[in-house]
C-alpha cells in the first residue's frame, strides 16, 4: 500500500523583542510610511543576544509535538531549514535532536534560504513515502538579524527572526487523488545564474567571516512574481485542481506586494491569503510555518482544507507544495 505524509501538528516561536519601523528610523534614513508602502511590514521580532537558532527551533519543535499529541519517541527524522546555523558544523538539527532527548533517527540541515521550509517539507515527505521514516519534524528557523547590515536601509528593514515547525506522520494513501489528506505534491526549482541578486558576502571558504545580506531588490521582485506564478500553476496542474478549489494560500512572507501579485494571478480574495508579513517581516525559512501555525491556531484552517504553500529565496531557489490539511 502506498504511503502519504500527513501534517499532524504545527508550532511556532517568536523572540520577545519587537522592533518597529519607527525604531529602525532611529538607525537609518527611513520611515514607517516608506517601509509600509514598499513592503507592508510594520514590525519584526529580533533574537536576544544570547538566543540561538537552535533555541528558536527547539521551542517551535516542542510546540508542534504538543499540538500533534506526540513525543520525540514518535519522531525518527528532523529536517531543519536555516540560513543561520548555530555553528558551521555540526548541523543545528542535531542540537535540536539532542535537546529533545532523541538518540535515534537522523537529523540534518537544509539550506535553500527563503525556500528552505518547502525544500525541507519535500525531503521529509519523500522519506516517509519511501518508508525511510515514520515520523518527521520539519523546522524552519532563522536568526536572520545576525546577517543584516544595520546601516543598509534596503535590507535591514525587511527581515526578522523566528521559527516554525510541522510534524509529519505516515498514513495510508486512500484514493491517490487531491481528495486525500496530506502532502499531495511538492515542486522544487533553482537557478544559480541569479546568485548575485540576493546573497551574503561572506562564508567559511571565501572570506572566513559570516558576511552580510546584499540584494538587488528590483530584480528580486520581478523574478519572484514570475517564478512564484509558474510554480503555483505547476502544483495545480500536477494535481488536476483549479485555483478556485484552494481554501488557503500560505505564501512566503517577504513582501506584501509580491504576495498580492501572486494572489491576483490566482484570483484569490485577500481573506483566503494568510498574511503575517506586517508583524513578522521576512523570516526566511521560518515564514511559511509561522503563518501556517497562526492560521491553524486561530481556527481559520480546518481539517480537509486545501492549502498551497509557495516560496522563493536567494540562489535563486523556489518551490511550492499542495497540502490537504
N, C-alpha and C positions, 0 to 999 in steps of 0.2 A: 504494500500500500504506500502511495506517495505521502510524503510528509511536508507540511507547511509550517512556517514560523508565525506565531500569533503574539501580538503585544499584550502581555498580561498585566502590565502596570507601568507607570512612569513617575518620575520625581524630579525635583529641581532644587537648586540652591543659588542664592544671590548674596554677595558680600553686603555687609551692613552699610558701608559708606556710600552715600548717594552724592553725585556731583552734577549740579545743574549747569545749564548753558550760561547762566549769569556767573557762576563760579569760574567757568572757563574764560569768560570775558575779562576776568582779572589777570589772566595769564597771557592771552594773545589778543590780537586785534580782531574781535568778532563780537557777535551779539546774539541774544536769544532769537530775535526776529530773523537774522541771517541764517542761522543754523536750522531753524524750523522750516523756513521757506524752501531750503535746498535739500533737506534730508528727512524732515518730520520728527527729528529727535529733540527731546526736551531735557532728558536726564539720562544718567547711566550709573551703574554700580561699579565701584573700584575696590580691588582687594586691599586688605590691610598689609602693612609692611612685612608681617610675619606669616602671611597667608599664602599657601602654595596651591598650584593647580591640583595636586593630589588631594588637598583638603576640600576644595570645591567639588571635585569628582566623587570623593567618598561620601560627602553629605547628600549629593544627588542620588548616588547609588543606593544608599540606605533608605532614602525616601521612596525610591522606585520599588525596592524589595518589599517595603512595608505596604505599599499600595497594591502590589501583586499578591500579598499574603504569602510570601516566600522567604526563604533564608539563603544564606550563601551556600549551604549544602545542596541546594537545588540548582546551583549555577556551576557550569564547568567551562565557561568561556567569558572572558572580559575583553571587549574591543573598545579602546579609548581613543577618540579622535581629539587631537590637540595640536596646536601650533606652538604652545608654550609649555613644554615638558619641564618637570622639576629639575632634571639633570639631563646632560647629553645622553647618558645611559646610567642605569637601566631604564626601561620603559616606565612611564608613570603608571601604567596599568598594573604592573607587578607590585607597586607600592600600595595601590588600592586593594589588590588581591590580599596582600599581607595584612592590611588594616582590617579587612573583613574577616580575617581568620581562616582564609582559604589556603590549603596546602595541596589542593588537587586542581586539575584542569589546566587551562592555558590562559595567558594574559599578554596582550601586546598593544602597542600604539599604532595609530594610522595618522598620516599627515597629508591632508588634502585641503588645508586651510578652511575656508568657509563651507566647502562641500563635505567636510570631514564626517559629519554625522550620517549623511546619506551613504557615503562610502563605507562607514562602519556598519551601518544597518545592512547594506548589501552583503558584506563579508560574513556577518553573523547569520543572516538569513540563508546564505548558501551553505554554511557549515551545518546548520540544522537540517536543511533539506537533504543533505548528503549523509546524515546520520553521524556526523563528527561531533555534534554537541546536542545536548537535550535541553539545556537552558543557558541563555546568554545575557550578559549585561552589556548594553550598548550605551556608551557615555560620550557626550561632547562637553569638554571642559576647557576653559581658557582664562588665563590671567593676561589678557591681551594688552592691558595698560602698560605692562613691563616692556613692550616693544615700541611704545609711542615716543615720538619726539614732541615734547610738550611746547615747543616753540613753532611747530608746523601746524598752522590752523587748518590746513587742508586735510589733515589726517587725525589730529588729536581730538577733534570734536565728534568723530564718527564711531568710536569703539568703546566697549565696556567689557566687564568681566562677569563670569557666571558659569554655571554647569547645569546640564540636564541629562537624564538617563532614562532608558527604557529597558524593560525585562522582556526577553523573547522566550517563548516556550514552544516545544514541538507539539503539533496537533495533526491528526489525520486529514489529508486532503479530501474534501467531500465531493464537489461537483467538477472541480478543475476549471471553474469559471470565476468571473468577477463577483459572483454572489457569495463566494466563500469568505470566511473570516480569516484575517491575517495579512501578511505581506504578499500582495498579488504579483508585483514585479518591481525590479529596480533597474535603473538605466544610468550608466556612468560614462563620462567622457573627459578628455583633457586635450590640450593643445599647447605644448611648450613654447611655441613661437611667440606667445604673448607674455612671457615671463616678466619682461621689464615694465609691463603696465601696472603690476602690483606685486611687490616683493619686499623682502627685508634685506638691507645692505650689510649683512654680516652672517657669519657661520663658522663652525668649528674648522672646516678645511680651507676656508678662504681668508677671513680676517682674524679668526680666533676670538671674535667678540660676538655678542648677541645681535647687534645691529638694530636698526630702526626701520619702521614701515615707510615705504615710499610708494606713491601711487599717482597714476595719471587718471584722475577722476573722470574726465570727459570720455576717454576711451573705454574705461571700465563700464561706465553707464551704458554706452552704446552696445558693447558686446553682451552685457548682462541681459538687456531687454531681448535681444535676438536669440541668444543661446537658451535662455530660460523658456522662451516661447517654443522653441524647437523640441526641447527635452520634455516639456509638458505634453506637447502633441504626441511625442513618441510613446509616452506612457499610456495615453488614452487609446491610441490606435492599437497598441500591443494587446490591450485588454478588451478591445471592442466595446468601449464605453464612450459616451459623449460628455462634453463639459457640463451640460445641464443635469447630468446624473451625479455630479460631485456634490457632496454635502459641505466639505470644507477644503479651502486652500490654506496650507500651512507653509508659507514661504520662509526662506532665509531672510532675516530681518536686517538688511543692510541699509536700505534707503526707501522711504515711503514712495517716492516717485517710481522706482523700479517695480515695487510691489503693485502699485496702482496700474502700471502699464501691463504687467502680466495678467492681472485680474480683468482688465478691459479686453485683452485678446481672448480670454475665456468667457467673456460676457457674464462674469460672476459679480453679483452685487457685493458691496462693501461689507454687509453684515455676514457674509459667508467666508470672509477672509480673516484669519487670526492675525492680529497685529499687536506686537509688543515693542516695536522699534522706538516708539515715543518715550518709553520708560527704561528700556534696556540698552538702546543703541545697538550697534553691531557687535555681537558676542561671538562671532566667527562660528566654530563648530558647535557651540552651545546654543545657538539661537533657535534652531528648529525644536529640539527637545524642551527648551524653556517655554516656547509658545505652545507646544503640544500639551505640556503639563498644566499650563494655566487654563487652557480651554477645556481640558478634561476635568480639572479641579472645580471650575465654576459651573459645570454641568452643560456647557454648550455642546460638547462632543459626547454622543451617546453610542452605546454598543450597536453595531450594524451600520454606522455612518461610514461613508466612503471619503477617504482623505487623500489629498495629493500633496506630497512634500517635494520641494524643489530648492536648489541652491546653486550658486556659482561662487568660486573663490580664486585666489591667486594661483597662477600656473599657466594658463587658466585651467581650472577643473570645474566641472559642473555635473549635475545629476538630478534624478527625480525618483520618487517611489510612490506607488499606488498602494494604499493600505485600507483594508476593511477593518474598522475598529471593533 
